[in-house]
């Protein structure tokens, strides 16, 4: 639970998203992590030239936007795999949730509607915060630099999780950002952020081995068509951009 003297806090599970509606976030910057894979995909898409990504929780929301604006690209997953016509009742989505699909040739100049199991929900849950950022290992330093240049009274690191449970890779991402922001700081930090930071610093030299503790990591590594996503999403500071959600749309900050 956030207190007035906690400069940084971590939410570990989607079960905590509902509590965000009850919290005043007018002085808060929320940073959302869905390392495997939604926020990694959003960062990659924008880095490769997409103009914006619209995260939606439900397939029906994505289809409604597509009906009004047919030139948007539909992207997303259920159970890790691209959403197909058997789930939409009509069309296959253009893309899944693998960041490797989002190349300049495919997404350059395009608007993308993205529906994923957890990442979209996490971003939407934070919509009433002062600032909402989508972060990953791919743009971690850029995100840390932004937070230092635009300080907020509270910084809330939101782990998207798996189902209703924590996701180890998201905790690693949140811990990495906490470590990058205040490695030797005396700023007051909630215990949740201290826990995430300690977990990250324990594994920082071998994240590839660490994510084998992750249910999502093991699942992706067991899928030949998606296993390369794991190494992709663990790359550090590939992109020097910050991705910010405003009015329900994520774009370059």
Secondary structure by P-SEA (a helix, b strand, c coil): cccccccbbbbccccccccccccccccbbbbbbccccaaaaaaaaaaacccbbbbbccaaaaaaaaaacccbbbbbcccccccccccccccccccccccccccccccccbbbbbbcccaaaaaaaaccccbbbbbccccaaaaaaaaaaccccbbbbbbbcccccccaaaaaaaaaaaaaccccccccccaaaaaaaaaaaaccccccccccccaaaaaaaacccccaaaaaaaccccccbbbbbcccccccc
